[in-house]
Amino acid sequence: MKLYLAPLEGITGYVYRQAYHACYEDADKYFTPFLAPHTKRSFNARERNDLIPEHNAGMYTVPQVLSKSGEDVAAIAEELKAFGYQEININAGCPSGTVVSKGRGAGLLDDERALLHFMDEMFEKTDAEISIKTRLGMEYPDEFEGILKIYNRFPIKELILHPRVREDYYKNKPDWTMVEYALEYSRNPLVYNGDIFTVEDYERFTERFPTIDAIMLGRGVIRDPALIEKIRSGGIIDRAAELKRLYAFHNKLVTGYQEEMSGEKNVLFKMKELWFYLGTQFTGIEKPLKKIKKANSLIEYQAAVSEIFSTGAGK
Ligand SMILES: Cc1cc2nc3c(=O)[nH]c(=O)nc-3n(C[C@H](O)[C@H](O)[C@H](O)COP(=O)(O)O)c2cc1C
């Protein structure tokens, strides 16, 4: 099974990916959070930092592009080639109102004619390898029938399906009936994405879909960075060693963000967001978690984190 790390805007930037690469067995592919091409100028400093080869050494990284213009995608693909990227991923799933209202992300799925035009132009104007990360549609899962017919007209490297509609955001359950449908009718290789948080979730999925050979993991890995290794090893990982490694990974993130960003406040913001996910793998940490949320300095923050790791709390 190939296991990919999903793009998570604000979380899986290069600092996260580098720390992950240093501490854990690699994901088979890493996807950057979306880049939104600008017609007049090239990448901004943050995007450039995410893409440069030095920040992606030893990892197979796929840049993700958020656009509704095939021409813009083709232009950005050329710029990405200069960084050494042959494969790019298209975001056809972002549910955010500001993105969708501009016809991008899941908004691409709102109008089949526009989607077809976008795909036509993109495939005509670039020879880069294109994968698509898609939802089922905007409102109803059966919208996917028409959408898949469009995807089937193009040689997509991988069709990564997050089987929710835009209206779901991240609520409700991924629709596995539509995964069955996609498996039967997609002419392109299918990758699954959605709600695989534990080894048990993974096993339930592979039991039902034994022929799917690639899964993209998002929040599951952010909650438990060892998830990919647990899946590969069948769940056997020593908890004490695991916590030690998680602490080292955590500290690498803090150092990485300190180097990347100016000001403690920004670093604290990033780390607090991460604990929203990491906290779920511990029990009995309400007090230190509260201290993390309230921390005004990195010293206060690190003291609270040390409480969590030193008590060995854990499920
Ligand atoms: C905070 C956050 C940021 C995200 N950013 C992106 C993004 O930049 N591009 C994208 O395609 N999906 C993005 N997603 C969606 C994830 O890649 C993934 O599809 C979703 O979380 C479902 O997978 P999971 O259940 O394994 O987490 C984001 C999700 C979250 C929660």
The ligand as an SDF file (V2000), in Angstrom:
LIG
                    3D

 31 33  0  0  0  0  0  0  0  0999 V2000
   -6.7780   22.4470    8.3350 C   0  0  0  0  0  0  0  0  0  0  0  0
   -6.9470   21.7730    7.0010 C   0  0  0  0  0  0  0  0  0  0  0  0
   -6.3050   22.2940    5.8840 C   0  0  0  0  0  0  0  0  0  0  0  0
   -6.4650   21.6730    4.6220 C   0  0  0  0  0  0  0  0  0  0  0  0
   -5.8050   22.1750    3.5330 N   0  0  0  0  0  0  0  0  0  0  0  0
   -5.9330   21.5540    2.3340 C   0  0  0  0  0  0  0  0  0  0  0  0
   -5.2180   21.9940    1.1670 C   0  0  0  0  0  0  0  0  0  0  0  0
   -4.4310   22.9540    1.1870 O   0  0  0  0  0  0  0  0  0  0  0  0
   -5.4240   21.3130    0.0010 N   0  0  0  0  0  0  0  0  0  0  0  0
   -6.2650   20.2300   -0.0720 C   0  0  0  0  0  0  0  0  0  0  0  0
   -6.4120   19.6340   -1.1390 O   0  0  0  0  0  0  0  0  0  0  0  0
   -6.9120   19.7830    1.0040 N   0  0  0  0  0  0  0  0  0  0  0  0
   -6.7590   20.4010    2.1960 C   0  0  0  0  0  0  0  0  0  0  0  0
   -7.4030   19.8920    3.2800 N   0  0  0  0  0  0  0  0  0  0  0  0
   -8.1240   18.6150    3.1680 C   0  0  0  0  0  0  0  0  0  0  0  0
   -7.1960   17.4350    3.4830 C   0  0  0  0  0  0  0  0  0  0  0  0
   -6.1420   17.3440    2.5410 O   0  0  0  0  0  0  0  0  0  0  0  0
   -7.9720   16.1010    3.4510 C   0  0  0  0  0  0  0  0  0  0  0  0
   -8.5570   15.9320    2.1970 O   0  0  0  0  0  0  0  0  0  0  0  0
   -9.0730   16.0400    4.5140 C   0  0  0  0  0  0  0  0  0  0  0  0
   -8.5640   16.4330    5.7770 O   0  0  0  0  0  0  0  0  0  0  0  0
   -9.6640   14.6350    4.5880 C   0  0  0  0  0  0  0  0  0  0  0  0
   -8.6620   13.6860    4.8330 O   0  0  0  0  0  0  0  0  0  0  0  0
   -8.3960   13.1100    6.3260 P   0  0  0  0  0  0  0  0  0  0  0  0
   -9.7170   12.6200    6.8240 O   0  0  0  0  0  0  0  0  0  0  0  0
   -7.3710   12.0140    6.1450 O   0  0  0  0  0  0  0  0  0  0  0  0
   -7.9020   14.2580    7.1370 O   0  0  0  0  0  0  0  0  0  0  0  0
   -7.2850   20.5150    4.5160 C   0  0  0  0  0  0  0  0  0  0  0  0
   -7.9210   20.0100    5.6510 C   0  0  0  0  0  0  0  0  0  0  0  0
   -7.7750   20.6160    6.8850 C   0  0  0  0  0  0  0  0  0  0  0  0
   -8.4780   20.0190    8.0810 C   0  0  0  0  0  0  0  0  0  0  0  0
  1  2  1  0
  2  3  1  0
  2 30  2  0
  3  4  2  0
  4  5  1  0
  4 28  1  0
  5  6  2  0
  6  7  1  0
  6 13  1  0
  7  8  2  0
  7  9  1  0
  9 10  1  0
 10 11  2  0
 10 12  1  0
 12 13  2  0
 13 14  1  0
 14 15  1  0
 14 28  1  0
 15 16  1  0
 16 17  1  0
 16 18  1  0
 18 19  1  0
 18 20  1  0
 20 21  1  0
 20 22  1  0
 22 23  1  0
 23 24  1  0
 24 25  2  0
 24 26  1  0
 24 27  1  0
 28 29  2  0
 29 30  1  0
 30 31  1  0
M  END
$$$$
